[in-house]
Amino acid sequence: MSLADVQITVTPNALVAHVIGEIDISNAEEMGATVIGATPSEAQGVVLDLSAVDYLDSAGIYVIYGMRSSLQARGQTLILVIPPRSPVHDALRLAGAEHPGEVTEQVEGALRAIDDAGPRD
């Protein structure tokens, strides 16, 4: 397993961040800052694709909650992509954490949810 690599794609309405590897105390803050910093102010939301994440610790969960708060303050949405059998799904469940944002199983569903929400007020 390797530390997280973040690949950013900007669509007309959202930023999609594909995270690959591990999210832990050594890189969680940097991952969150990278995604928030790359999010255009005109985007309706962020899709955080965690389907290729092998490991997520409590620092990563904390950063995801912080990302949700930062985006909400900007009038934007956070949607997580977490397949049911993902280690991330298990980490959130074992930590007793609610899902920090809406959750879908695929990026396409997350983008549809952002498109369906319409423009920000």
Phi and psi restraints in degrees (value plus and minus 20) as a CYANA .aco file:
   2 SER   PHI    -147.5  -107.5
   2 SER   PSI     142.6   182.6
   3 LEU   PHI     -82.7   -42.7
   3 LEU   PSI     139.2   179.2
   4 ALA   PHI     -83.4   -43.4
   4 ALA   PSI     118.3   158.3
   5 ASP   PHI    -136.0   -96.0
   5 ASP   PSI     111.4   151.4
   6 VAL   PHI    -130.8   -90.8
   6 VAL   PSI     103.7   143.7
   7 GLN   PHI    -132.8   -92.8
   7 GLN   PSI     102.4   142.4
   8 ILE   PHI    -124.1   -84.1
   8 ILE   PSI     114.5   154.5
   9 THR   PHI    -150.1  -110.1
   9 THR   PSI     114.2   154.2
  10 VAL   PHI    -127.7   -87.7
  10 VAL   PSI     105.7   145.7
  11 THR   PHI    -124.5   -84.5
  11 THR   PSI     155.3   195.3
  12 PRO   PHI     -77.4   -37.4
  12 PRO   PSI     -52.1   -12.1
  13 ASN   PHI    -135.9   -95.9
  13 ASN   PSI     -28.5    11.5
  14 ALA   PHI    -171.7  -131.7
  14 ALA   PSI     141.0   181.0
  15 LEU   PHI    -122.8   -82.8
  15 LEU   PSI     112.1   152.1
  16 VAL   PHI    -130.7   -90.7
  16 VAL   PSI     101.8   141.8
  17 ALA   PHI    -132.5   -92.5
  17 ALA   PSI      90.5   130.5
  18 HIS   PHI    -110.9   -70.9
  18 HIS   PSI      98.5   138.5
  19 VAL   PHI    -127.2   -87.2
  19 VAL   PSI     110.3   150.3
  20 ILE   PHI    -145.9  -105.9
  20 ILE   PSI     111.6   151.6
  21 GLY   PHI      92.0   132.0
  21 GLY   PSI    -158.7  -118.7
  22 GLU   PHI    -134.0   -94.0
  22 GLU   PSI     121.3   161.3
  23 ILE   PHI    -136.8   -96.8
  23 ILE   PSI      94.5   134.5
  24 ASP   PHI    -162.5  -122.5
  24 ASP   PSI    -191.3  -151.3
  25 ILE   PHI     -79.2   -39.2
  25 ILE   PSI     -45.7    -5.7
  26 SER   PHI     -96.2   -56.2
  26 SER   PSI     -39.4     0.6
  27 ASN   PHI    -159.4  -119.4
  27 ASN   PSI     -21.9    18.1
  28 ALA   PHI     -81.0   -41.0
  28 ALA   PSI     -68.1   -28.1
  29 GLU   PHI     -80.8   -40.8
  29 GLU   PSI     -63.1   -23.1
  30 GLU   PHI     -83.7   -43.7
  30 GLU   PSI     -61.4   -21.4
  31 MET   PHI     -80.6   -40.6
  31 MET   PSI     -68.2   -28.2
  32 GLY   PHI     -81.7   -41.7
  32 GLY   PSI     -64.2   -24.2
  33 ALA   PHI     -84.5   -44.5
  33 ALA   PSI     -58.0   -18.0
  34 THR   PHI     -81.9   -41.9
  34 THR   PSI     -66.9   -26.9
  35 VAL   PHI     -87.3   -47.3
  35 VAL   PSI     -68.5   -28.5
  36 ILE   PHI     -82.7   -42.7
  36 ILE   PSI     -62.7   -22.7
  37 GLY   PHI     -84.8   -44.8
  37 GLY   PSI     -49.4    -9.4
  38 ALA   PHI    -108.1   -68.1
  38 ALA   PSI     -28.4    11.6
  39 THR   PHI     -97.6   -57.6
  39 THR   PSI      97.4   137.4
  40 PRO   PHI     -84.3   -44.3
  40 PRO   PSI     125.2   165.2
  41 SER   PHI     -84.4   -44.4
  41 SER   PSI     -45.2    -5.2
  42 GLU   PHI    -104.9   -64.9
  42 GLU   PSI     -26.6    13.4
  43 ALA   PHI     -87.7   -47.7
  43 ALA   PSI     124.2   164.2
  44 GLN   PHI     -99.6   -59.6
  44 GLN   PSI     -42.3    -2.3
  45 GLY   PHI    -195.7  -155.7
  45 GLY   PSI    -197.5  -157.5
  46 VAL   PHI    -145.0  -105.0
  46 VAL   PSI     113.8   153.8
  47 VAL   PHI    -123.8   -83.8
  47 VAL   PSI      95.8   135.8
  48 LEU   PHI    -122.4   -82.4
  48 LEU   PSI      82.0   122.0
  49 ASP   PHI    -105.5   -65.5
  49 ASP   PSI      85.6   125.6
  50 LEU   PHI    -124.1   -84.1
  50 LEU   PSI      -5.0    35.0
  51 SER   PHI     -87.7   -47.7
  51 SER   PSI     -40.4    -0.4
  52 ALA   PHI    -127.1   -87.1
  52 ALA   PSI      -2.0    38.0
  53 VAL   PHI    -108.5   -68.5
  53 VAL   PSI     106.3   146.3
  54 ASP   PHI    -108.3   -68.3
  54 ASP   PSI     -44.3    -4.3
  55 TYR   PHI    -173.3  -133.3
  55 TYR   PSI     116.5   156.5
  56 LEU   PHI    -157.9  -117.9
  56 LEU   PSI     101.8   141.8
  57 ASP   PHI    -123.7   -83.7
  57 ASP   PSI    -195.2  -155.2
  58 SER   PHI     -83.0   -43.0
  58 SER   PSI     -52.1   -12.1
  59 ALA   PHI     -84.0   -44.0
  59 ALA   PSI     -59.2   -19.2
  60 GLY   PHI     -85.9   -45.9
  60 GLY   PSI     -61.4   -21.4
  61 ILE   PHI     -82.5   -42.5
  61 ILE   PSI     -63.7   -23.7
  62 TYR   PHI     -79.7   -39.7
  62 TYR   PSI     -63.9   -23.9
  63 VAL   PHI     -85.7   -45.7
  63 VAL   PSI     -58.5   -18.5
  64 ILE   PHI     -83.2   -43.2
  64 ILE   PSI     -61.9   -21.9
  65 TYR   PHI     -81.4   -41.4
  65 TYR   PSI     -60.5   -20.5
  66 GLY   PHI     -84.7   -44.7
  66 GLY   PSI     -58.1   -18.1
  67 MET   PHI     -81.8   -41.8
  67 MET   PSI     -64.1   -24.1
  68 ARG   PHI     -78.9   -38.9
  68 ARG   PSI     -64.4   -24.4
  69 SER   PHI     -83.8   -43.8
  69 SER   PSI     -63.9   -23.9
  70 SER   PHI     -81.7   -41.7
  70 SER   PSI     -63.7   -23.7
  71 LEU   PHI     -87.6   -47.6
  71 LEU   PSI     -61.3   -21.3
  72 GLN   PHI     -80.2   -40.2
  72 GLN   PSI     -58.9   -18.9
  73 ALA   PHI     -83.7   -43.7
  73 ALA   PSI     -45.6    -5.6
  74 ARG   PHI    -113.6   -73.6
  74 ARG   PSI     -17.5    22.5
  75 GLY   PHI      58.2    98.2
  75 GLY   PSI       3.6    43.6
  76 GLN   PHI    -135.7   -95.7
  76 GLN   PSI     143.2   183.2
  77 THR   PHI    -130.1   -90.1
  77 THR   PSI     128.3   168.3
  78 LEU   PHI    -133.2   -93.2
  78 LEU   PSI     105.1   145.1
  79 ILE   PHI    -142.9  -102.9
  79 ILE   PSI     107.7   147.7
  80 LEU   PHI    -116.8   -76.8
  80 LEU   PSI     121.4   161.4
  81 VAL   PHI    -125.8   -85.8
  81 VAL   PSI      90.8   130.8
  82 ILE   PHI    -157.8  -117.8
  82 ILE   PSI      87.3   127.3
  83 PRO   PHI     -84.1   -44.1
  83 PRO   PSI     131.3   171.3
  84 PRO   PHI     -77.0   -37.0
  84 PRO   PSI     -54.3   -14.3
  85 ARG   PHI    -115.1   -75.1
  85 ARG   PSI      -5.5    34.5
  86 SER   PHI     -93.5   -53.5
  86 SER   PSI     124.2   164.2
  87 PRO   PHI     -79.5   -39.5
  87 PRO   PSI     -47.6    -7.6
  88 VAL   PHI     -85.6   -45.6
  88 VAL   PSI     -63.4   -23.4
  89 HIS   PHI     -77.1   -37.1
  89 HIS   PSI     -66.0   -26.0
  90 ASP   PHI     -85.2   -45.2
  90 ASP   PSI     -61.2   -21.2
  91 ALA   PHI     -81.7   -41.7
  91 ALA   PSI     -63.8   -23.8
  92 LEU   PHI     -84.6   -44.6
  92 LEU   PSI     -61.5   -21.5
  93 ARG   PHI     -84.8   -44.8
  93 ARG   PSI     -66.7   -26.7
  94 LEU   PHI     -86.7   -46.7
  94 LEU   PSI     -50.2   -10.2
  95 ALA   PHI     -97.6   -57.6
  95 ALA   PSI     -29.2    10.8
  96 GLY   PHI      52.6    92.6
  96 GLY   PSI      -0.4    39.6
  97 ALA   PHI    -109.3   -69.3
  97 ALA   PSI     118.8   158.8
  98 GLU   PHI     -88.0   -48.0
  98 GLU   PSI     139.2   179.2
  99 HIS   PHI     -85.3   -45.3
  99 HIS   PSI     103.5   143.5
 100 PRO   PHI     -99.8   -59.8
 100 PRO   PSI      45.6    85.6
 101 GLY   PHI     111.2   151.2
 101 GLY   PSI     155.6   195.6
 102 GLU   PHI     -87.6   -47.6
 102 GLU   PSI     131.3   171.3
 103 VAL   PHI    -148.0  -108.0
 103 VAL   PSI     114.7   154.7
 104 THR   PHI    -149.2  -109.2
 104 THR   PSI     150.2   190.2
 105 GLU   PHI    -114.7   -74.7
 105 GLU   PSI     -36.0     4.0
 106 GLN   PHI    -160.7  -120.7
 106 GLN   PSI     131.2   171.2
 107 VAL   PHI     -79.5   -39.5
 107 VAL   PSI     -61.0   -21.0
 108 GLU   PHI     -78.5   -38.5
 108 GLU   PSI     -60.5   -20.5
 109 GLY   PHI     -85.7   -45.7
 109 GLY   PSI     -57.4   -17.4
 110 ALA   PHI     -86.3   -46.3
 110 ALA   PSI     -63.5   -23.5
 111 LEU   PHI     -84.2   -44.2
 111 LEU   PSI     -58.4   -18.4
 112 ARG   PHI     -82.3   -42.3
 112 ARG   PSI     -61.2   -21.2
 113 ALA   PHI     -82.8   -42.8
 113 ALA   PSI     -60.0   -20.0
 114 ILE   PHI     -88.1   -48.1
 114 ILE   PSI     -63.2   -23.2
 115 ASP   PHI     -82.3   -42.3
 115 ASP   PSI     -61.7   -21.7
 116 ASP   PHI     -86.1   -46.1
 116 ASP   PSI     -48.2    -8.2
 117 ALA   PHI     -88.1   -48.1
 117 ALA   PSI     -43.1    -3.1
 118 GLY   PHI      57.5    97.5
 118 GLY   PSI     159.7   199.7
 119 PRO   PHI     -83.9   -43.9
 119 PRO   PSI     131.2   171.2
 120 ARG   PHI     -91.8   -51.8
 120 ARG   PSI     133.2   173.2
